[in-house]
Amino acid sequence: FAHIPGEGHNSQEHPIVLVRGGRVKDSPGVKSHCIRGVKDLLGIPDRRRGRSKYGAERPKSK
């Protein structure tokens, strides 16, 4: 089992994802995280803060 950070995801039944360690305190037995924006797991669009953790691109400047 692995935690998918952020709001919502595009994960299907058998995705290929990159996994890193690190437990989730409120989920017993979950000791890894999926990395967003790598392989089949897309990043979060329109994310402004904490972009590197969620695979979001840099927003276009005005």
Backbone as a ProteinNet text record, in pm:
[ID]
protein_1_A
[PRIMARY]
FAHIPGEGHNSQEHPIVLVRGGRVKDSPGVKSHCIRGVKDLLGIPDRRRGRSKYGAERPKSK
[TERTIARY]
83.4	0	88.1	42.6	116.3	17.8	57.2	-26	-6.1	-116.5	-108.8	-138.8	-38.3	-60.1	-141.6	-204.4	-278.3	-426	-494.8	-639.6	-671.5	-725	-762.7	-641.8	-665.6	-557.8	-616.6	-530.9	-574.2	-535.9	-508.3	-457.1	-561.5	-519.3	-606.4	-577.1	-615.4	-602	-457.9	-375.8	-237.8	-139.8	-125.8	-35	110.2	201	343.2	376.6	414.7	442.3	576.8	635.8	759.4	721.7	783.5	746.2	865.1	840	942.4	893.9	985	949.3	885	841.1	779	639.7	615.5	485.2	381.2	255.5	142.1	83.5	83.1	44.1	-100.1	-192.6	-333.1	-381.2	-289.9	-327.5	-240.8	-295.3	-215.4	-167.9	-41.6	12.8	65	45.8	92.9	227.9	332.7	468.4	541.2	467.7	531.4	438.8	498.1	425.3	450.8	351.8	371	419.5	508.3	560.2	478.3	418.2	332.9	417	367.1	434.5	539.3	549.3	646.3	571.5	605.6	545.5	394.1	309.6	165.5	85.3	141.6	68.4	95.6	-6.5	10.7	21.3	79.4	87.4	-46.2	-51.3	-173.8	-167.2	-261.1	-258.8	-301.7	-253.3	-288.1	-248.3	-146.2	-97.4	5.7	-8.5	81.6	188.4	150.4	246.1	278.4	401.4	442.6	441.6	478.4	467.8	556.3	675.4	768.9	718.3	640.2	588.2	474.9	409.8	292	309.5	430.7	457.1	393.5	373.7	309	413.6	377.6	466.1	465.7	568.9	575.5	467	387.7	280.1	335.9	261.4	301.4	292.8	396.4	393.5	307.4	257.3	164.8	231.9
-117.6	0	124.2	227.7	353.6	469.9	578.5	698.6	783.2	833.8	924.9	1065.1	1153.9	1286.6	1377.6	1477.7	1576.8	1546.2	1627.4	1616.1	1545.4	1425	1348.9	1293.6	1196	1138.2	1071.9	1037	975.2	828	767.3	630.7	529.4	438.1	331.6	203.6	87.9	-37.2	-85.4	-78.5	-127.5	-20.1	90.2	196.1	164	227.2	220	352.4	345.9	467.3	455.9	571.4	577.2	594.2	514	511.3	552	633.1	668.4	626.1	620	581.7	695.9	666.9	768.1	727.1	711.4	662.5	773.8	730.6	820.5	795.6	897.7	877.9	831.9	883	849.3	727.8	654.9	534.6	417.7	326.1	214	122.2	84.8	-7.7	57	186.5	255.3	317.8	269.8	315.6	368.9	405.8	461	562.4	648.5	751	732	761.4	767.7	908	918.1	1048	1095.9	1214.6	1269.2	1331.5	1323.9	1384.8	1295.7	1169	1075	951.1	904.6	786.1	804.1	710.5	714.7	807.4	851.4	935.5	1082.9	1153.7	1293.3	1385.5	1502.8	1604.5	1674.8	1769.5	1844.6	1974.9	1998.4	2123.7	2241.4	2359.6	2484.8	2485.9	2412.4	2413.7	2525.1	2614.2	2729.1	2706.5	2655.5	2635.9	2488	2456.6	2317.3	2240.8	2307.4	2245.8	2123.7	2124.4	2014.5	1883.8	1890.3	1767.8	1706.3	1785.2	1737.6	1736.4	1754.4	1743.5	1852	1971.6	2080	2163.8	2206.7	2292.6	2434.2	2512.1	2651.2	2730.9	2811.1	2886.5	2994.2	3024.7	3128.7	3264.4	3347.7	3482	3573.7	3680.6	3771	3852.4
0	0	0	-71	-75.1	-73.9	-9.6	0.2	-124.9	-182.5	-296.4	-243.4	-236.9	-180	-271.7	-212.2	-290	-299	-378.4	-394.1	-524.3	-515.9	-634	-708	-796.4	-877	-999.5	-1095	-1219.8	-1225.1	-1111.2	-1106.2	-1153.3	-1240.1	-1288.9	-1211.1	-1265.2	-1190.2	-1175.4	-1280.2	-1272.7	-1320	-1245.9	-1290.4	-1256.5	-1329.8	-1297.4	-1229.3	-1101.6	-1024.8	-956.1	-923.2	-846.9	-700.3	-612.6	-471.9	-386.6	-283.1	-185.5	-47.9	47.4	183.4	258.8	379	464.6	503	632.2	674.5	682.1	685.2	698.8	836.4	922.2	1061.8	1079.9	998.7	1019.9	941.1	875	800.7	846.2	926.2	976.4	863.7	866.8	767.8	641.7	623.6	503.3	534.6	466.8	496.8	374.4	270	150.7	84	0.5	-73.4	-222.6	-305.2	-449.6	-484.3	-583	-624.9	-744.1	-730.1	-835	-945.7	-1068.9	-1182.3	-1246	-1204.6	-1259.9	-1307.5	-1428	-1489.6	-1508.2	-1461.7	-1489.8	-1398.9	-1288.2	-1193	-1224.1	-1270.4	-1310.1	-1189.9	-1212.3	-1108.4	-1091.5	-998.6	-973.9	-1052.6	-1146.4	-1221.9	-1134.5	-1168.4	-1099.1	-952.3	-916.5	-778.5	-766.4	-668	-653.5	-547.8	-430.4	-321.7	-305.5	-269.9	-251.7	-382.7	-493.5	-625.1	-641.3	-582	-604.6	-544.6	-438.2	-377.2	-456.9	-543.3	-614.3	-765.4	-815.3	-958.7	-1042.5	-987.3	-1061.2	-1134.3	-1255	-1333	-1275.9	-1309	-1265.2	-1337.7	-1265.4	-1331.6	-1423.8	-1528.5	-1623.2	-1555.3	-1573.4	-1515	-1602.2	-1542.4	-1613.2	-1720.5
[MASK]
++++++++++++++++++++++++++++++++++++++++++++++++++++++++++++++

